[in-house]
């Protein structure tokens, strides 16, 4: 249960950061890990958010920033 709570907290941080502005993956990771978590926990939650459509790249370029999707905004409201 504690682990689930930590992951939800980390997801909330990631989604909140992207709600403020689009960010590159590296900058997003720095901001997230600084507030809570480790590289490994960030990787897991970030992969989950992307694979499930809560976060997506804003363009096709390799270094395109990530943005929060409408689905991600709804998840954030629920958290």
CNS distance restraints for C-alpha pairs under 8 A (distance, minus, plus):
assign (resid   1 and name CA) (resid   5 and name CA) 6.31 0.50 0.50
assign (resid   2 and name CA) (resid   6 and name CA) 6.28 0.50 0.50
assign (resid   3 and name CA) (resid   7 and name CA) 6.27 0.50 0.50
assign (resid   4 and name CA) (resid   8 and name CA) 6.17 0.50 0.50
assign (resid   5 and name CA) (resid   9 and name CA) 6.13 0.50 0.50
assign (resid   6 and name CA) (resid  10 and name CA) 6.16 0.50 0.50
assign (resid   7 and name CA) (resid  11 and name CA) 6.10 0.50 0.50
assign (resid   7 and name CA) (resid  41 and name CA) 7.69 0.50 0.50
assign (resid   7 and name CA) (resid  45 and name CA) 6.81 0.50 0.50
assign (resid   8 and name CA) (resid  12 and name CA) 6.15 0.50 0.50
assign (resid   8 and name CA) (resid  79 and name CA) 7.42 0.50 0.50
assign (resid   9 and name CA) (resid  13 and name CA) 6.37 0.50 0.50
assign (resid  10 and name CA) (resid  14 and name CA) 6.33 0.50 0.50
assign (resid  10 and name CA) (resid  32 and name CA) 7.33 0.50 0.50
assign (resid  10 and name CA) (resid  36 and name CA) 6.76 0.50 0.50
assign (resid  10 and name CA) (resid  37 and name CA) 7.10 0.50 0.50
assign (resid  10 and name CA) (resid  42 and name CA) 7.41 0.50 0.50
assign (resid  10 and name CA) (resid  45 and name CA) 7.27 0.50 0.50
assign (resid  11 and name CA) (resid  15 and name CA) 6.11 0.50 0.50
assign (resid  11 and name CA) (resid  45 and name CA) 6.32 0.50 0.50
assign (resid  11 and name CA) (resid  46 and name CA) 7.67 0.50 0.50
assign (resid  11 and name CA) (resid  49 and name CA) 7.73 0.50 0.50
assign (resid  12 and name CA) (resid  16 and name CA) 5.93 0.50 0.50
assign (resid  12 and name CA) (resid  76 and name CA) 6.21 0.50 0.50
assign (resid  12 and name CA) (resid  79 and name CA) 6.72 0.50 0.50
assign (resid  13 and name CA) (resid  17 and name CA) 6.17 0.50 0.50
assign (resid  13 and name CA) (resid  32 and name CA) 6.34 0.50 0.50
assign (resid  14 and name CA) (resid  18 and name CA) 6.39 0.50 0.50
assign (resid  14 and name CA) (resid  28 and name CA) 7.12 0.50 0.50
assign (resid  14 and name CA) (resid  32 and name CA) 6.28 0.50 0.50
assign (resid  14 and name CA) (resid  46 and name CA) 7.77 0.50 0.50
assign (resid  15 and name CA) (resid  19 and name CA) 6.03 0.50 0.50
assign (resid  15 and name CA) (resid  55 and name CA) 7.87 0.50 0.50
assign (resid  15 and name CA) (resid  68 and name CA) 6.41 0.50 0.50
assign (resid  15 and name CA) (resid  72 and name CA) 6.93 0.50 0.50
assign (resid  15 and name CA) (resid  73 and name CA) 7.57 0.50 0.50
assign (resid  15 and name CA) (resid  76 and name CA) 6.57 0.50 0.50
assign (resid  16 and name CA) (resid  20 and name CA) 6.48 0.50 0.50
assign (resid  16 and name CA) (resid  76 and name CA) 7.53 0.50 0.50
assign (resid  17 and name CA) (resid  21 and name CA) 6.75 0.50 0.50
assign (resid  17 and name CA) (resid  28 and name CA) 7.28 0.50 0.50
assign (resid  17 and name CA) (resid  31 and name CA) 7.93 0.50 0.50
assign (resid  18 and name CA) (resid  22 and name CA) 5.36 0.50 0.50
assign (resid  18 and name CA) (resid  23 and name CA) 6.48 0.50 0.50
assign (resid  18 and name CA) (resid  28 and name CA) 7.96 0.50 0.50
assign (resid  18 and name CA) (resid  66 and name CA) 7.27 0.50 0.50
assign (resid  18 and name CA) (resid  67 and name CA) 5.58 0.50 0.50
assign (resid  18 and name CA) (resid  68 and name CA) 5.57 0.50 0.50
assign (resid  19 and name CA) (resid  67 and name CA) 7.41 0.50 0.50
assign (resid  19 and name CA) (resid  68 and name CA) 6.11 0.50 0.50
assign (resid  19 and name CA) (resid  73 and name CA) 7.77 0.50 0.50
assign (resid  21 and name CA) (resid  67 and name CA) 7.40 0.50 0.50
assign (resid  22 and name CA) (resid  58 and name CA) 7.90 0.50 0.50
assign (resid  22 and name CA) (resid  65 and name CA) 5.58 0.50 0.50
assign (resid  22 and name CA) (resid  66 and name CA) 5.45 0.50 0.50
assign (resid  22 and name CA) (resid  67 and name CA) 4.92 0.50 0.50
assign (resid  22 and name CA) (resid  68 and name CA) 7.77 0.50 0.50
assign (resid  23 and name CA) (resid  27 and name CA) 6.33 0.50 0.50
assign (resid  23 and name CA) (resid  28 and name CA) 5.87 0.50 0.50
assign (resid  23 and name CA) (resid  65 and name CA) 4.77 0.50 0.50
assign (resid  23 and name CA) (resid  66 and name CA) 5.41 0.50 0.50
assign (resid  23 and name CA) (resid  67 and name CA) 7.01 0.50 0.50
assign (resid  24 and name CA) (resid  28 and name CA) 6.11 0.50 0.50
assign (resid  24 and name CA) (resid  63 and name CA) 6.86 0.50 0.50
assign (resid  24 and name CA) (resid  64 and name CA) 6.66 0.50 0.50
assign (resid  24 and name CA) (resid  65 and name CA) 4.21 0.50 0.50
assign (resid  24 and name CA) (resid  66 and name CA) 5.92 0.50 0.50
assign (resid  25 and name CA) (resid  29 and name CA) 6.09 0.50 0.50
assign (resid  25 and name CA) (resid  65 and name CA) 6.88 0.50 0.50
assign (resid  25 and name CA) (resid  66 and name CA) 6.88 0.50 0.50
assign (resid  26 and name CA) (resid  30 and name CA) 6.25 0.50 0.50
assign (resid  27 and name CA) (resid  31 and name CA) 6.25 0.50 0.50
assign (resid  28 and name CA) (resid  32 and name CA) 6.11 0.50 0.50
assign (resid  29 and name CA) (resid  33 and name CA) 5.93 0.50 0.50
assign (resid  29 and name CA) (resid  39 and name CA) 7.51 0.50 0.50
assign (resid  29 and name CA) (resid  42 and name CA) 6.72 0.50 0.50
assign (resid  30 and name CA) (resid  34 and name CA) 5.96 0.50 0.50
assign (resid  31 and name CA) (resid  35 and name CA) 6.54 0.50 0.50
assign (resid  32 and name CA) (resid  36 and name CA) 6.07 0.50 0.50
assign (resid  32 and name CA) (resid  37 and name CA) 7.15 0.50 0.50
assign (resid  32 and name CA) (resid  42 and name CA) 7.33 0.50 0.50
assign (resid  33 and name CA) (resid  37 and name CA) 4.99 0.50 0.50
assign (resid  33 and name CA) (resid  38 and name CA) 5.45 0.50 0.50
assign (resid  33 and name CA) (resid  39 and name CA) 6.73 0.50 0.50
assign (resid  33 and name CA) (resid  42 and name CA) 7.04 0.50 0.50
assign (resid  37 and name CA) (resid  41 and name CA) 5.95 0.50 0.50
assign (resid  37 and name CA) (resid  42 and name CA) 6.61 0.50 0.50
assign (resid  38 and name CA) (resid  42 and name CA) 6.09 0.50 0.50
assign (resid  39 and name CA) (resid  43 and name CA) 6.13 0.50 0.50
assign (resid  40 and name CA) (resid  44 and name CA) 6.41 0.50 0.50
assign (resid  41 and name CA) (resid  45 and name CA) 6.32 0.50 0.50
assign (resid  42 and name CA) (resid  46 and name CA) 5.82 0.50 0.50
assign (resid  43 and name CA) (resid  47 and name CA) 6.00 0.50 0.50
assign (resid  44 and name CA) (resid  48 and name CA) 6.27 0.50 0.50
assign (resid  45 and name CA) (resid  49 and name CA) 6.15 0.50 0.50
assign (resid  46 and name CA) (resid  50 and name CA) 6.23 0.50 0.50
assign (resid  47 and name CA) (resid  51 and name CA) 6.00 0.50 0.50
assign (resid  48 and name CA) (resid  52 and name CA) 6.07 0.50 0.50
assign (resid  49 and name CA) (resid  53 and name CA) 6.25 0.50 0.50
assign (resid  49 and name CA) (resid  54 and name CA) 5.01 0.50 0.50
assign (resid  49 and name CA) (resid  55 and name CA) 5.61 0.50 0.50
assign (resid  49 and name CA) (resid  72 and name CA) 7.99 0.50 0.50
assign (resid  50 and name CA) (resid  54 and name CA) 5.92 0.50 0.50
assign (resid  50 and name CA) (resid  55 and name CA) 4.85 0.50 0.50
assign (resid  50 and name CA) (resid  56 and name CA) 5.87 0.50 0.50
assign (resid  53 and name CA) (resid  69 and name CA) 7.05 0.50 0.50
assign (resid  53 and name CA) (resid  71 and name CA) 6.82 0.50 0.50
assign (resid  53 and name CA) (resid  72 and name CA) 7.24 0.50 0.50
assign (resid  54 and name CA) (resid  68 and name CA) 6.13 0.50 0.50
assign (resid  54 and name CA) (resid  69 and name CA) 5.39 0.50 0.50
assign (resid  54 and name CA) (resid  70 and name CA) 7.40 0.50 0.50
assign (resid  54 and name CA) (resid  71 and name CA) 5.36 0.50 0.50
assign (resid  54 and name CA) (resid  72 and name CA) 3.90 0.50 0.50
assign (resid  54 and name CA) (resid  73 and name CA) 7.64 0.50 0.50
assign (resid  54 and name CA) (resid  75 and name CA) 7.73 0.50 0.50
assign (resid  55 and name CA) (resid  66 and name CA) 6.61 0.50 0.50
assign (resid  55 and name CA) (resid  67 and name CA) 5.70 0.50 0.50
assign (resid  55 and name CA) (resid  68 and name CA) 4.63 0.50 0.50
assign (resid  55 and name CA) (resid  69 and name CA) 5.51 0.50 0.50
assign (resid  55 and name CA) (resid  72 and name CA) 6.34 0.50 0.50
assign (resid  56 and name CA) (resid  66 and name CA) 5.37 0.50 0.50
assign (resid  56 and name CA) (resid  67 and name CA) 5.56 0.50 0.50
assign (resid  56 and name CA) (resid  68 and name CA) 6.57 0.50 0.50
assign (resid  56 and name CA) (resid  69 and name CA) 6.80 0.50 0.50
assign (resid  57 and name CA) (resid  64 and name CA) 6.02 0.50 0.50
assign (resid  57 and name CA) (resid  65 and name CA) 5.74 0.50 0.50
assign (resid  57 and name CA) (resid  66 and name CA) 4.24 0.50 0.50
assign (resid  57 and name CA) (resid  67 and name CA) 6.09 0.50 0.50
assign (resid  58 and name CA) (resid  64 and name CA) 5.99 0.50 0.50
assign (resid  58 and name CA) (resid  65 and name CA) 5.80 0.50 0.50
assign (resid  58 and name CA) (resid  66 and name CA) 5.60 0.50 0.50
assign (resid  58 and name CA) (resid  67 and name CA) 6.02 0.50 0.50
assign (resid  59 and name CA) (resid  64 and name CA) 5.45 0.50 0.50
assign (resid  59 and name CA) (resid  65 and name CA) 7.49 0.50 0.50
assign (resid  60 and name CA) (resid  64 and name CA) 6.63 0.50 0.50
assign (resid  68 and name CA) (resid  72 and name CA) 5.56 0.50 0.50
assign (resid  68 and name CA) (resid  73 and name CA) 6.67 0.50 0.50
assign (resid  69 and name CA) (resid  73 and name CA) 6.30 0.50 0.50
assign (resid  70 and name CA) (resid  74 and name CA) 6.39 0.50 0.50
assign (resid  71 and name CA) (resid  75 and name CA) 6.35 0.50 0.50
assign (resid  72 and name CA) (resid  76 and name CA) 6.11 0.50 0.50
assign (resid  73 and name CA) (resid  77 and name CA) 6.26 0.50 0.50
assign (resid  74 and name CA) (resid  78 and name CA) 6.43 0.50 0.50
assign (resid  75 and name CA) (resid  79 and name CA) 6.33 0.50 0.50
